[in-house]
Amino acid sequence: MGEKIRIRIKKDKVYTDAGHYMGKIKGIVLEQNKIYGLNIKLDKKFKFNKNVMVKYLNVKDVGEVLIIENKVLESLKDILSI
C-alpha cells in the first residue's frame, strides 16, 4: 500500500532567526514524499500581497513558531525592493 503523509500545522507564525516577523504558513510543498518547502503569506508590512516559497533547508527551528534563516528575508528585500 502507498504511504500516507499527514501534515498538521499547529503553529503557523514564521519569524527569522534575527527576530523579524515574516508571516504565516499557508501551505507545504512536497517532493518525493518529503517536505521541500513552505508557502508563506507575507505580513502586510511587506506591501507584497502574495505567498512566497521558502525551501525547507532554510528552516532553523520548529517549535511554538517556525524560525527561518534571516538571509531569506534579505533575499526577499533585494528581489521585491521592500
C-alpha positions in Angstrom: 0.0 0.0 0.0 1.1 3.6 -0.6 2.4 5.7 2.2 0.2 8.3 3.8 1.5 11.7 4.6 -0.2 13.7 7.3 0.6 17.2 7.8 -0.7 19.2 10.6 0.2 22.9 11.1 -0.5 23.9 14.7 1.8 26.8 14.8 1.8 28.9 11.7 3.7 32.0 12.6 7.1 32.5 10.8 10.0 34.5 12.2 13.6 34.9 11.1 16.5 34.0 13.4 17.0 37.7 13.8 13.5 38.1 15.3 11.7 39.6 12.3 8.1 38.5 11.8 7.6 37.2 8.2 4.0 36.0 8.1 2.1 32.8 8.3 2.4 29.3 6.7 -0.3 28.8 4.1 0.9 25.5 2.6 3.5 22.9 2.3 5.3 21.8 -0.9 6.1 18.1 -1.1 8.6 16.4 -3.4 9.2 12.7 -3.3 7.2 12.4 -0.1 9.5 14.9 1.7 8.9 18.5 2.7 10.6 20.6 0.0 9.4 24.0 1.0 6.7 26.1 2.7 4.4 28.7 1.2 4.4 31.7 3.4 1.9 34.5 3.2 3.9 37.6 3.9 2.8 40.1 6.6 1.2 43.3 5.4 4.2 45.4 6.4 6.0 44.0 3.3 3.4 45.5 0.9 3.7 42.4 -1.3 0.3 40.7 -1.1 1.4 37.2 -2.2 2.8 33.9 -1.0 6.5 33.2 -1.2 8.0 29.7 -1.2 10.9 29.1 1.3 12.9 26.0 0.9 12.8 23.8 4.0 16.6 23.8 4.0 16.3 27.4 5.3 14.2 26.3 8.4 16.3 26.5 11.5 13.8 25.5 14.2 10.2 24.4 14.6 8.5 24.9 17.9 6.0 27.4 19.1 6.8 29.3 16.0 8.8 28.5 12.8 12.2 30.1 12.6 13.9 30.6 9.2 17.3 32.0 8.3 17.5 35.8 8.1 19.2 35.5 4.7 15.7 34.6 3.3 14.4 38.0 4.3 17.4 39.8 3.0 17.0 38.0 -0.4 13.3 39.0 -0.5 14.2 42.6 0.2 16.6 42.5 -2.7 14.1 40.8 -5.1 11.0 42.7 -4.1 12.6 46.1 -3.2 11.0 46.1 0.2 
